[in-house]
Amino acid sequence: MAVTHIAGVAITFPTNEMGHDSAPILSRVSGKYHDVVLRLGWLMGKPVMTAGIHRHDGQTQTQVTLESTEVRLMHEQTLKREIVGLMQPHYAATLQGWLDSGLYDPFTRFSDSRHRQTA
């Protein structure tokens, strides 16, 4: 396992024999309204977290690169849920809570360059 940091949050991820895994899954959750898969990626040599989101209503999918402030907030809110053990596997559930409550809606951010929607 290797470690990197996004906005001061330590992220552990598996590596292969050649170094980094292409896009390791960090956390995933399936729910009533949304499925969320968080992956680690690299943009210009820096780590970024991407969220693959599938909305059950309308069968819409999107992939968005999370801002470093969003990663930090997700970590802080996961801590507040008093998770025992590793935080990282629970990040997707925190993001799913944002989606279900309407606090985060990447499907309305069509002009956002970080956003890619597929039908």
N, CA, C and O atoms as a printed pandas DataFrame, in Angstrom:
     atom_number atom_name residue_name chain_id  residue_number  x_coord  y_coord  z_coord
0              1         N          MET        A               1    0.843   -1.177    0.000
1              2        CA          MET        A               1    0.000    0.000    0.000
2              3         C          MET        A               1    0.890    1.244    0.000
3              4         O          MET        A               1    1.921    1.303    0.671
4              5         N          ALA        A               2    0.462    2.206   -0.760
5              6        CA          ALA        A               2    1.171    3.476   -0.811
6              7         C          ALA        A               2    0.280    4.553   -0.187
7              8         O          ALA        A               2   -0.918    4.348    0.008
8              9         N          VAL        A               3    0.880    5.687    0.119
9             10        CA          VAL        A               3    0.150    6.797    0.744
10            11         C          VAL        A               3    0.412    8.069   -0.050
11            12         O          VAL        A               3    1.542    8.332   -0.462
12            13         N          THR        A               4   -0.635    8.853   -0.259
13            14        CA          THR        A               4   -0.511   10.183   -0.837
14            15         C          THR        A               4   -1.421   11.104   -0.027
15            16         O          THR        A               4   -2.145   10.648    0.858
16            17         N          HIS        A               5   -1.382   12.387   -0.330
17            18        CA          HIS        A               5   -2.190   13.354    0.425
18            19         C          HIS        A               5   -2.956   14.262   -0.531
19            20         O          HIS        A               5   -2.428   14.713   -1.547
20            21         N          ILE        A               6   -4.209   14.517   -0.178
21            22        CA          ILE        A               6   -5.036   15.497   -0.877
22            23         C          ILE        A               6   -5.574   16.433    0.197
23            24         O          ILE        A               6   -6.306   16.001    1.088
24            25         N          ALA        A               7   -5.221   17.690    0.120
25            26        CA          ALA        A               7   -5.661   18.706    1.096
26            27         C          ALA        A               7   -5.355   18.278    2.524
27            28         O          ALA        A               7   -6.153   18.508    3.433
28            29         N          GLY        A               8   -4.208   17.661    2.716
29            30        CA          GLY        A               8   -3.794   17.241    4.048
30            31         C          GLY        A               8   -4.407   15.939    4.524
31            32         O          GLY        A               8   -4.121   15.491    5.634
32            33         N          VAL        A               9   -5.243   15.329    3.707
33            34        CA          VAL        A               9   -5.885   14.058    4.055
34            35         C          VAL        A               9   -5.045   12.924    3.475
35            36         O          VAL        A               9   -4.799   12.883    2.269
36            37         N          ALA        A              10   -4.610   12.012    4.329
37            38        CA          ALA        A              10   -3.815   10.867    3.869
38            39         C          ALA        A              10   -4.727    9.872    3.163
39            40         O          ALA        A              10   -5.765    9.476    3.693
40            41         N          ILE        A              11   -4.327    9.477    1.965
41            42        CA          ILE        A              11   -5.077    8.521    1.156
42            43         C          ILE        A              11   -4.166    7.323    0.899
43            44         O          ILE        A              11   -3.084    7.476    0.333
44            45         N          THR        A              12   -4.597    6.135    1.311
45            46        CA          THR        A              12   -3.832    4.922    1.024
46            47         C          THR        A              12   -4.423    4.255   -0.207
47            48         O          THR        A              12   -5.631    4.302   -0.438
48            49         N          PHE        A              13   -3.555    3.637   -0.988
49            50        CA          PHE        A              13   -4.022    2.988   -2.210
50            51         C          PHE        A              13   -3.079    1.856   -2.582
51            52         O          PHE        A              13   -1.893    1.890   -2.252
52            53         N          PRO        A              14   -3.611    0.850   -3.274
53            54        CA          PRO        A              14   -2.772   -0.269   -3.699
54            55         C          PRO        A              14   -1.925    0.124   -4.902
55            56         O          PRO        A              14   -2.313    0.984   -5.693
56            57         N          THR        A              15   -0.794   -0.497   -5.030
57            58        CA          THR        A              15    0.060   -0.288   -6.200
58            59         C          THR        A              15    0.333   -1.636   -6.843
59            60         O          THR        A              15    0.214   -2.683   -6.207
60            61         N          ASN        A              16    0.698   -1.587   -8.111
61            62        CA          ASN        A              16    1.105   -2.809   -8.787
62            63         C          ASN        A              16    2.624   -2.839   -8.865
63            64         O          ASN        A              16    3.291   -1.962   -8.317
64            65         N          GLU        A              17    3.164   -3.825   -9.529
65            66        CA          GLU        A              17    4.619   -3.955   -9.603
66            67         C          GLU        A              17    5.279   -2.781  -10.327
67            68         O          GLU        A              17    6.452   -2.485  -10.097
68            69         N          MET        A              18    4.528   -2.118  -11.194
69            70        CA          MET        A              18    5.071   -1.021  -11.993
70            71         C          MET        A              18    4.948    0.332  -11.282
71            72         O          MET        A              18    5.404    1.346  -11.809
72            73         N          GLY        A              19    4.348    0.356  -10.117
73            74        CA          GLY        A              19    4.155    1.632   -9.419
74            75         C          GLY        A              19    2.704    1.833   -9.075
75            76         O          GLY        A              19    2.115    1.019   -8.363
76            77         N          HIS        A              20    2.108    2.917   -9.573
77            78        CA          HIS        A              20    0.713    3.236   -9.257
78            79         C          HIS        A              20   -0.247    2.348  -10.028
79            80         O          HIS        A              20   -0.005    1.999  -11.183
80            81         N          ASP        A              21   -1.344    1.986   -9.369
81            82        CA          ASP        A              21   -2.468    1.376  -10.063
82            83         C          ASP        A              21   -3.068    2.481  -10.927
83            84         O          ASP        A              21   -2.979    3.654  -10.563
84            85         N          SER        A              22   -3.669    2.143  -12.047
85            86        CA          SER        A              22   -4.155    3.168  -12.968
86            87         C          SER        A              22   -5.220    4.070  -12.337
87            88         O          SER        A              22   -5.165    5.288  -12.508
88            89         N          ALA        A              23   -6.161    3.512  -11.631
89            90        CA          ALA        A              23   -7.194    4.313  -10.955
90            91         C          ALA        A              23   -7.812    3.451   -9.860
91            92         O          ALA        A              23   -8.927    2.953  -10.015
92            93         N          PRO        A              24   -7.096    3.275   -8.761
93            94        CA          PRO        A              24   -7.609    2.378   -7.725
94            95         C          PRO        A              24   -8.897    2.895   -7.088
95            96         O          PRO        A              24   -9.079    4.097   -6.893
96            97         N          ILE        A              25   -9.774    1.959   -6.773
97            98        CA          ILE        A              25  -11.011    2.301   -6.077
98            99         C          ILE        A              25  -10.682    2.524   -4.609
99           100         O          ILE        A              25  -10.074    1.672   -3.961
100          101         N          LEU        A              26  -11.086    3.674   -4.094
101          102        CA          LEU        A              26  -10.843    4.027   -2.701
102          103         C          LEU        A              26  -12.028    3.676   -1.816
103          104         O          LEU        A              26  -11.858    3.276   -0.664
104          105         N          SER        A              27  -13.228    3.827   -2.360
105          106        CA          SER        A              27  -14.434    3.623   -1.572
106          107         C          SER        A              27  -15.603    3.461   -2.531
107          108         O          SER        A              27  -15.624    4.067   -3.603
108          109         N          ARG        A              28  -16.577    2.639   -2.144
109          110        CA          ARG        A              28  -17.776    2.495   -2.973
110          111         C          ARG        A              28  -18.963    2.174   -2.092
111          112         O          ARG        A              28  -18.829    1.574   -1.025
112          113         N          VAL        A              29  -20.136    2.589   -2.565
113          114        CA          VAL        A              29  -21.370    2.305   -1.838
114          115         C          VAL        A              29  -22.524    2.276   -2.841
115          116         O          VAL        A              29  -22.553    3.050   -3.798
116          117         N          SER        A              30  -23.458    1.382   -2.606
117          118        CA          SER        A              30  -24.683    1.314   -3.403
118          119         C          SER        A              30  -25.847    1.655   -2.489
119          120         O          SER        A              30  -25.918    1.191   -1.351
120          121         N          GLY        A              31  -26.751    2.465   -2.997
121          122        CA          GLY        A              31  -27.878    2.880   -2.173
122          123         C          GLY        A              31  -29.173    2.912   -2.947
123          124         O          GLY        A              31  -29.232    2.522   -4.113
124          125         N          LYS        A              32  -30.202    3.381   -2.284
125          126        CA          LYS        A              32  -31.535    3.423   -2.875
126          127         C          LYS        A              32  -31.607    4.398   -4.050
127          128         O          LYS        A              32  -32.264    4.113   -5.051
128          129         N          TYR        A              33  -30.935    5.546   -3.935
129          130        CA          TYR        A              33  -31.021    6.581   -4.958
130          131         C          TYR        A              33  -29.759    6.731   -5.797
131          132         O          TYR        A              33  -29.836    7.081   -6.975
132          133         N          HIS        A              34  -28.594    6.468   -5.200
133          134        CA          HIS        A              34  -27.319    6.683   -5.886
134          135         C          HIS        A              34  -26.336    5.561   -5.573
135          136         O          HIS        A              34  -26.353    4.988   -4.483
136          137         N          ASP        A              35  -25.482    5.259   -6.544
137          138        CA          ASP        A              35  -24.301    4.432   -6.321
138          139         C          ASP        A              35  -23.105    5.357   -6.502
139          140         O          ASP        A              35  -23.085    6.180   -7.417
140          141         N          VAL        A              36  -22.113    5.224   -5.635
141          142        CA          VAL        A              36  -20.942    6.100   -5.677
142          143         C          VAL        A              36  -19.681    5.250   -5.646
143          144         O          VAL        A              36  -19.553    4.345   -4.821
144          145         N          VAL        A              37  -18.750    5.543   -6.549
145          146        CA          VAL        A              37  -17.435    4.914   -6.555
146          147         C          VAL        A              37  -16.393    6.031   -6.562
147          148         O          VAL        A              37  -16.362    6.850   -7.480
148          149         N          LEU        A              38  -15.546    6.061   -5.544
149          150        CA          LEU        A              38  -14.468    7.049   -5.473
150          151         C          LEU        A              38  -13.172    6.392   -5.912
151          152         O          LEU        A              38  -12.833    5.300   -5.455
152          153         N          ARG        A              39  -12.454    7.057   -6.795
153          154        CA          ARG        A              39  -11.179    6.554   -7.311
154          155         C          ARG        A              39  -10.096    7.605   -7.127
155          156         O          ARG        A              39  -10.365    8.804   -7.054
156          157         N          LEU        A              40   -8.882    7.123   -7.056
157          158        CA          LEU        A              40   -7.720    8.004   -7.012
158          159         C          LEU        A              40   -7.171    8.124   -8.418
159          160         O          LEU        A              40   -6.997    7.120   -9.109
160          161         N          GLY        A              41   -6.899    9.334   -8.841
161          162        CA          GLY        A              41   -6.304    9.572  -10.145
162          163         C          GLY        A              41   -5.145   10.538  -10.007
163          164         O          GLY        A              41   -4.822   10.999   -8.912
164          165         N          TRP        A              42   -4.537   10.830  -11.124
165          166        CA          TRP        A              42   -3.386   11.734  -11.134
166          167         C          TRP        A              42   -3.587   12.746  -12.242
167          168         O          TRP        A              42   -3.859   12.383  -13.387
168          169         N          LEU        A              43   -3.454   14.015  -11.897
169          170        CA          LEU        A              43   -3.589   15.102  -12.854
170          171         C          LEU        A              43   -2.345   15.964  -12.756
171          172         O          LEU        A              43   -2.103   16.601  -11.731
172          173         N          MET        A              44   -1.560   15.984  -13.815
173          174        CA          MET        A              44   -0.295   16.722  -13.851
174          175         C          MET        A              44    0.596   16.334  -12.670
175          176         O          MET        A              44    1.231   17.187  -12.050
176          177         N          GLY        A              45    0.632   15.041  -12.373
177          178        CA          GLY        A              45    1.500   14.524  -11.325
178          179         C          GLY        A              45    0.972   14.670   -9.911
179          180         O          GLY        A              45    1.628   14.249   -8.959
180          181         N          LYS        A              46   -0.202   15.259   -9.761
181          182        CA          LYS        A              46   -0.776   15.447   -8.423
182          183         C          LYS        A              46   -1.980   14.523   -8.249
183          184         O          LYS        A              46   -2.710   14.260   -9.204
184          185         N          PRO        A              47   -2.180   14.035   -7.025
185          186        CA          PRO        A              47   -3.316   13.141   -6.800
186          187         C          PRO        A              47   -4.642   13.903   -6.801
187          188         O          PRO        A              47   -4.734   15.014   -6.278
188          189         N          VAL        A              48   -5.651   13.297   -7.389
189          190        CA          VAL        A              48   -7.010   13.837   -7.379
190          191         C          VAL        A              48   -7.975   12.690   -7.086
191          192         O          VAL        A              48   -7.695   11.531   -7.392
192          193         N          MET        A              49   -9.102   13.029   -6.495
193          194        CA          MET        A              49  -10.128   12.027   -6.233
194          195         C          MET        A              49  -11.278   12.269   -7.198
195          196         O          MET        A              49  -11.778   13.388   -7.317
196          197         N          THR        A              50  -11.692   11.215   -7.883
197          198        CA          THR        A              50  -12.826   11.318   -8.787
198          199         C          THR        A              50  -13.987   10.503   -8.233
199          200         O          THR        A              50  -13.795    9.482   -7.573
200          201         N          ALA        A              51  -15.180   10.972   -8.514
201          202        CA          ALA        A              51  -16.390   10.283   -8.071
202          203         C          ALA        A              51  -17.187    9.864   -9.292
203          204         O          ALA        A              51  -17.587   10.698  -10.104
204          205         N          GLY        A              52  -17.411    8.579   -9.412
205          206        CA          GLY        A              52  -18.330    8.048  -10.408
206          207         C          GLY        A              52  -19.679    7.894   -9.722
207          208         O          GLY        A              52  -19.798    7.155   -8.745
208          209         N          ILE        A              53  -20.692    8.583  -10.223
209          210        CA          ILE        A              53  -21.994    8.615   -9.559
210          211         C          ILE        A              53  -23.058    8.115  -10.531
211          212         O          ILE        A              53  -23.170    8.601  -11.657
212          213         N          HIS        A              54  -23.828    7.145  -10.080
213          214        CA          HIS        A              54  -24.941    6.615  -10.863
214          215         C          HIS        A              54  -26.228    6.948  -10.120
215          216         O          HIS        A              54  -26.440    6.509   -8.990
216          217         N          ARG        A              55  -27.079    7.725  -10.769
217          218        CA          ARG        A              55  -28.368    8.087  -10.168
218          219         C          ARG        A              55  -29.417    7.117  -10.700
219          220         O          ARG        A              55  -29.604    7.012  -11.912
220          221         N          HIS        A              56  -30.094    6.415   -9.814
221          222        CA          HIS        A              56  -31.057    5.392  -10.212
222          223         C          HIS        A              56  -32.249    5.995  -10.939
223          224         O          HIS        A              56  -32.739    5.412  -11.906
224          225         N          ASP        A              57  -32.724    7.151  -10.490
225          226        CA          ASP        A              57  -33.846    7.824  -11.135
226          227         C          ASP        A              57  -33.374    8.366  -12.479
227          228         O          ASP        A              57  -32.599    9.321  -12.522
228          229         N          GLY        A              58  -33.826    7.778  -13.556
229          230        CA          GLY        A              58  -33.406    8.213  -14.878
230          231         C          GLY        A              58  -32.163    7.514  -15.383
231          232         O          GLY        A              58  -31.748    7.740  -16.520
232          233         N          GLN        A              59  -31.561    6.671  -14.564
233          234        CA          GLN        A              59  -30.372    5.908  -14.960
234          235         C          GLN        A              59  -29.274    6.814  -15.519
235          236         O          GLN        A              59  -28.671    6.498  -16.544
236          237         N          THR        A              60  -29.018    7.923  -14.858
237          238        CA          THR        A              60  -28.011    8.884  -15.283
238          239         C          THR        A              60  -26.700    8.613  -14.565
239          240         O          THR        A              60  -26.688    8.257  -13.386
240          241         N          GLN        A              61  -25.589    8.783  -15.287
241          242        CA          GLN        A              61  -24.265    8.602  -14.703
242          243         C          GLN        A              61  -23.428    9.840  -14.955
243          244         O          GLN        A              61  -23.605   10.537  -15.954
244          245         N          THR        A              62  -22.520   10.099  -14.041
245          246        CA          THR        A              62  -21.588   11.203  -14.216
246          247         C          THR        A              62  -20.285   10.862  -13.520
247          248         O          THR        A              62  -20.242   10.025  -12.618
248          249         N          GLN        A              63  -19.243   11.514  -13.947
249          250        CA          GLN        A              63  -17.959   11.402  -13.267
250          251         C          GLN        A              63  -17.443   12.813  -13.046
251          252         O          GLN        A              63  -17.415   13.625  -13.970
252          253         N          VAL        A              64  -17.038   13.099  -11.819
253          254        CA          VAL        A              64  -16.588   14.444  -11.480
254          255         C          VAL        A              64  -15.302   14.345  -10.666
255          256         O          VAL        A              64  -15.148   13.446   -9.840
256          257         N          THR        A              65  -14.389   15.269  -10.903
257          258        CA          THR        A              65  -13.177   15.373  -10.094
258          259         C          THR        A              65  -13.496   16.266   -8.909
259          260         O          THR        A              65  -13.917   17.411   -9.077
260          261         N          LEU        A              66  -13.295   15.741   -7.713
261          262        CA          LEU        A              66  -13.598   16.505   -6.510
262          263         C          LEU        A              66  -12.510   17.539   -6.246
263          264         O          LEU        A              66  -11.321   17.259   -6.401
264          265         N          GLU        A              67  -12.926   18.727   -5.847
265          266        CA          GLU        A              67  -11.979   19.762   -5.438
266          267         C          GLU        A              67  -11.301   19.308   -4.154
267          268         O          GLU        A              67  -11.871   18.517   -3.402
268          269         N          SER        A              68  -10.100   19.794   -3.894
269          270        CA          SER        A              68   -9.395   19.405   -2.671
270          271         C          SER        A              68  -10.190   19.812   -1.429
271          272         O          SER        A              68  -10.151   19.115   -0.415
272          273         N          THR        A              69  -10.910   20.931   -1.500
273          274        CA          THR        A              69  -11.732   21.346   -0.356
274          275         C          THR        A              69  -12.891   20.373   -0.123
275          276         O          THR        A              69  -13.298   20.153    1.017
276          277         N          GLU        A              70  -13.419   19.794   -1.200
277          278        CA          GLU        A              70  -14.490   18.804   -1.066
278          279         C          GLU        A              70  -13.963   17.521   -0.428
279          280         O          GLU        A              70  -14.651   16.894    0.377
280          281         N          VAL        A              71  -12.741   17.135   -0.790
281          282        CA          VAL        A              71  -12.121   15.951   -0.187
282          283         C          VAL        A              71  -11.919   16.185    1.305
283          284         O          VAL        A              71  -12.205   15.311    2.123
284          285         N          ARG        A              72  -11.429   17.361    1.649
285          286        CA          ARG        A              72  -11.201   17.689    3.060
286          287         C          ARG        A              72  -12.516   17.680    3.848
287          288         O          ARG        A              72  -12.584   17.116    4.940
288          289         N          LEU        A              73  -13.557   18.305    3.292
289          290        CA          LEU        A              73  -14.860   18.347    3.947
290          291         C          LEU        A              73  -15.451   16.940    4.085
291          292         O          LEU        A              73  -16.039   16.608    5.115
292          293         N          MET        A              74  -15.297   16.128    3.058
293          294        CA          MET        A              74  -15.787   14.754    3.112
294          295         C          MET        A              74  -15.099   13.986    4.241
295          296         O          MET        A              74  -15.744   13.234    4.971
296          297         N          HIS        A              75  -13.791   14.179    4.379
297          298        CA          HIS        A              75  -13.042   13.529    5.459
298          299         C          HIS        A              75  -13.547   14.006    6.822
299          300         O          HIS        A              75  -13.786   13.194    7.715
300          301         N          GLU        A              76  -13.707   15.314    6.980
301          302        CA          GLU        A              76  -14.155   15.874    8.262
302          303         C          GLU        A              76  -15.557   15.389    8.627
303          304         O          GLU        A              76  -15.823   15.073    9.787
304          305         N          GLN        A              77  -16.449   15.331    7.646
305          306        CA          GLN        A              77  -17.809   14.878    7.940
306          307         C          GLN        A              77  -17.863   13.377    8.203
307          308         O          GLN        A              77  -18.714   12.911    8.960
308          309         N          THR        A              78  -16.966   12.623    7.587
309          310        CA          THR        A              78  -16.884   11.189    7.882
310          311         C          THR        A              78  -16.408   10.998    9.315
311          312         O          THR        A              78  -16.904   10.119   10.019
312          313         N          LEU        A              79  -15.448   11.813    9.756
313          314        CA          LEU        A              79  -14.994   11.756   11.148
314          315         C          LEU        A              79  -16.135   12.037   12.117
315          316         O          LEU        A              79  -16.246   11.386   13.156
316          317         N          LYS        A              80  -16.980   13.004   11.781
317          318        CA          LYS        A              80  -18.093   13.377   12.656
318          319         C          LYS        A              80  -19.126   12.259   12.787
319          320         O          LYS        A              80  -19.894   12.231   13.749
320          321         N          ARG        A              81  -19.146   11.347   11.830
321          322        CA          ARG        A              81  -20.075   10.212   11.910
322          323         C          ARG        A              81  -19.570    9.158   12.892
323          324         O          ARG        A              81  -20.209    8.122   13.082
324          325         N          GLU        A              82  -18.421    9.426   13.513
325          326        CA          GLU        A              82  -17.836    8.558   14.536
326          327         C          GLU        A              82  -17.619    7.132   14.032
327          328         O          GLU        A              82  -17.950    6.156   14.704
328          329         N          ILE        A              83  -17.062    7.047   12.844
329          330        CA          ILE        A              83  -16.703    5.756   12.267
330          331         C          ILE        A              83  -15.532    5.194   13.065
331          332         O          ILE        A              83  -14.577    5.914   13.360
332          333         N          VAL        A              84  -15.601    3.935   13.409
333          334        CA          VAL        A              84  -14.501    3.284   14.116
334          335         C          VAL        A              84  -13.639    2.584   13.076
335          336         O          VAL        A              84  -14.153    1.836   12.244
336          337         N          GLY        A              85  -12.349    2.818   13.116
337          338        CA          GLY        A              85  -11.443    2.188   12.161
338          339         C          GLY        A              85  -11.073    3.142   11.043
339          340         O          GLY        A              85  -11.027    4.356   11.240
340          341         N          LEU        A              86  -10.815    2.596    9.885
341          342        CA          LEU        A              86  -10.389    3.391    8.738
342          343         C          LEU        A              86  -11.521    4.268    8.216
343          344         O          LEU        A              86  -12.658    3.814    8.089
344          345         N          MET        A              87  -11.208    5.519    7.915
345          346        CA          MET        A              87  -12.201    6.461    7.393
346          347         C          MET        A              87  -12.458    6.248    5.906
347          348         O          MET        A              87  -13.596    6.343    5.446
348          349         N          GLN        A              88  -11.409    5.963    5.168
349          350        CA          GLN        A              88  -11.464    5.962    3.712
350          351         C          GLN        A              88  -12.579    5.087    3.128
351          352         O          GLN        A              88  -13.232    5.520    2.179
352          353         N          PRO        A              89  -12.831    3.884    3.644
353          354        CA          PRO        A              89  -13.921    3.084    3.067
354          355         C          PRO        A              89  -15.304    3.718    3.225
355          356         O          PRO        A              89  -16.246    3.308    2.547
356          357         N          HIS        A              90  -15.440    4.698    4.098
357          358        CA          HIS        A              90  -16.731    5.329    4.367
358          359         C          HIS        A              90  -16.921    6.657    3.633
359          360         O          HIS        A              90  -17.982    7.270    3.744
360          361         N          TYR        A              91  -15.915    7.111    2.887
361          362        CA          TYR        A              91  -16.030    8.379    2.166
362          363         C          TYR        A              91  -17.189    8.361    1.169
363          364         O          TYR        A              91  -17.926    9.341    1.062
364          365         N          ALA        A              92  -17.355    7.264    0.445
365          366        CA          ALA        A              92  -18.426    7.197   -0.554
366          367         C          ALA        A              92  -19.791    7.336    0.106
367          368         O          ALA        A              92  -20.690    7.953   -0.466
368          369         N          ALA        A              93  -19.961    6.772    1.301
369          370        CA          ALA        A              93  -21.238    6.896    2.012
370          371         C          ALA        A              93  -21.498    8.347    2.418
371          372         O          ALA        A              93  -22.643    8.800    2.407
372          373         N          THR        A              94  -20.451    9.068    2.774
373          374        CA          THR        A              94  -20.608   10.488    3.107
374          375         C          THR        A              94  -21.054   11.265    1.876
375          376         O          THR        A              94  -21.982   12.070    1.954
376          377         N          LEU        A              95  -20.398   11.031    0.736
377          378        CA          LEU        A              95  -20.786   11.705   -0.503
378          379         C          LEU        A              95  -22.204   11.300   -0.907
379          380         O          LEU        A              95  -22.977   12.134   -1.379
380          381         N          GLN        A              96  -22.542   10.040   -0.726
381          382        CA          GLN        A              96  -23.897    9.586   -1.035
382          383         C          GLN        A              96  -24.928   10.324   -0.171
383          384         O          GLN        A              96  -26.009   10.661   -0.653
384          385         N          GLY        A              97  -24.604   10.571    1.085
385          386        CA          GLY        A              97  -25.489   11.354    1.954
386          387         C          GLY        A              97  -25.687   12.760    1.434
387          388         O          GLY        A              97  -26.795   13.295    1.492
388          389         N          TRP        A              98  -24.610   13.374    0.918
389          390        CA          TRP        A              98  -24.726   14.708    0.322
390          391         C          TRP        A              98  -25.677   14.667   -0.872
391          392         O          TRP        A              98  -26.530   15.540   -1.027
392          393         N          LEU        A              99  -25.522   13.641   -1.716
393          394        CA          LEU        A              99  -26.360   13.508   -2.905
394          395         C          LEU        A              99  -27.825   13.302   -2.525
395          396         O          LEU        A              99  -28.713   13.966   -3.061
396          397         N          ASP        A             100  -28.069   12.381   -1.601
397          398        CA          ASP        A             100  -29.442   12.057   -1.204
398          399         C          ASP        A             100  -30.154   13.247   -0.568
399          400         O          ASP        A             100  -31.366   13.398   -0.721
400          401         N          SER        A             101  -29.411   14.092    0.144
401          402        CA          SER        A             101  -30.021   15.249    0.810
402          403         C          SER        A             101  -30.058   16.491   -0.080
403          404         O          SER        A             101  -30.628   17.511    0.308
404          405         N          GLY        A             102  -29.457   16.414   -1.264
405          406        CA          GLY        A             102  -29.452   17.552   -2.175
406          407         C          GLY        A             102  -28.356   18.565   -1.907
407          408         O          GLY        A             102  -28.342   19.630   -2.524
408          409         N          LEU        A             103  -27.433   18.260   -0.997
409          410        CA          LEU        A             103  -26.337   19.188   -0.701
410          411         C          LEU        A             103  -25.299   19.234   -1.819
411          412         O          LEU        A             103  -24.561   20.211   -1.945
412          413         N          TYR        A             104  -25.243   18.185   -2.624
413          414        CA          TYR        A             104  -24.272   18.098   -3.711
414          415         C          TYR        A             104  -25.008   17.517   -4.908
415          416         O          TYR        A             104  -25.578   16.429   -4.816
416          417         N          ASP        A             105  -25.003   18.229   -6.031
417          418        CA          ASP        A             105  -25.699   17.749   -7.223
418          419         C          ASP        A             105  -24.852   17.988   -8.460
419          420         O          ASP        A             105  -24.978   19.029   -9.105
420          421         N          PRO        A             106  -23.992   17.042   -8.799
421          422        CA          PRO        A             106  -23.142   17.223   -9.970
422          423         C          PRO        A             106  -23.919   17.143  -11.280
423          424         O          PRO        A             106  -23.386   17.515  -12.325
424          425         N          PHE        A             107  -25.149   16.673  -11.251
425          426        CA          PHE        A             107  -25.929   16.532  -12.476
426          427         C          PHE        A             107  -26.437   17.867  -13.000
427          428         O          PHE        A             107  -26.857   17.946  -14.155
428          429         N          THR        A             108  -26.412   18.912  -12.190
429          430        CA          THR        A             108  -26.854   20.232  -12.638
430          431         C          THR        A             108  -25.682   21.123  -13.018
431          432         O          THR        A             108  -25.880   22.284  -13.375
432          433         N          ARG        A             109  -24.466   20.597  -12.946
433          434        CA          ARG        A             109  -23.272   21.397  -13.216
434          435         C          ARG        A             109  -22.750   21.122  -14.625
435          436         O          ARG        A             109  -21.573   20.807  -14.802
436          437         N          PHE        A             110  -23.629   21.242  -15.633
437          438        CA          PHE        A             110  -23.271   20.869  -16.995
438          439         C          PHE        A             110  -22.155   21.713  -17.590
439          440         O          PHE        A             110  -21.401   21.221  -18.429
440          441         N          SER        A             111  -22.029   22.959  -17.181
441          442        CA          SER        A             111  -20.996   23.819  -17.755
442          443         C          SER        A             111  -19.654   23.634  -17.057
443          444         O          SER        A             111  -18.650   24.209  -17.478
444          445         N          ASP        A             112  -19.631   22.845  -16.007
445          446        CA          ASP        A             112  -18.411   22.628  -15.232
446          447         C          ASP        A             112  -17.453   21.742  -16.022
447          448         O          ASP        A             112  -17.833   20.652  -16.449
448          449         N          SER        A             113  -16.227   22.191  -16.222
449          450        CA          SER        A             113  -15.252   21.430  -17.001
450          451         C          SER        A             113  -14.806   20.164  -16.285
451          452         O          SER        A             113  -14.226   19.279  -16.913
452          453         N          ARG        A             114  -15.066   20.056  -14.974
453          454        CA          ARG        A             114  -14.685   18.864  -14.224
454          455         C          ARG        A             114  -15.721   17.762  -14.383
455          456         O          ARG        A             114  -15.532   16.663  -13.861
456          457         N          HIS        A             115  -16.790   18.027  -15.080
457          458        CA          HIS        A             115  -17.962   17.167  -15.110
458          459         C          HIS        A             115  -18.097   16.484  -16.469
459          460         O          HIS        A             115  -17.960   17.125  -17.510
460          461         N          ARG        A             116  -18.363   15.189  -16.450
461          462        CA          ARG        A             116  -18.644   14.468  -17.683
462          463         C          ARG        A             116  -19.874   13.606  -17.443
463          464         O          ARG        A             116  -19.866   12.742  -16.566
464          465         N          GLN        A             117  -20.919   13.832  -18.205
465          466        CA          GLN        A             117  -22.156   13.086  -18.009
466          467         C          GLN        A             117  -22.342   12.102  -19.151
467          468         O          GLN        A             117  -22.053   12.405  -20.308
468          469         N          THR        A             118  -22.828   10.924  -18.805
469          470        CA          THR        A             118  -23.143    9.924  -19.818
470          471         C          THR        A             118  -24.562    9.446  -19.592
471          472         O          THR        A             118  -25.047    9.429  -18.460
472          473         N          ALA        A             119  -25.221    9.061  -20.659
473          474        CA          ALA        A             119  -26.616    8.591  -20.537
474          475         C          ALA        A             119  -26.669    7.125  -20.208
475          476         O          ALA        A             119  -27.755    6.563  -20.068
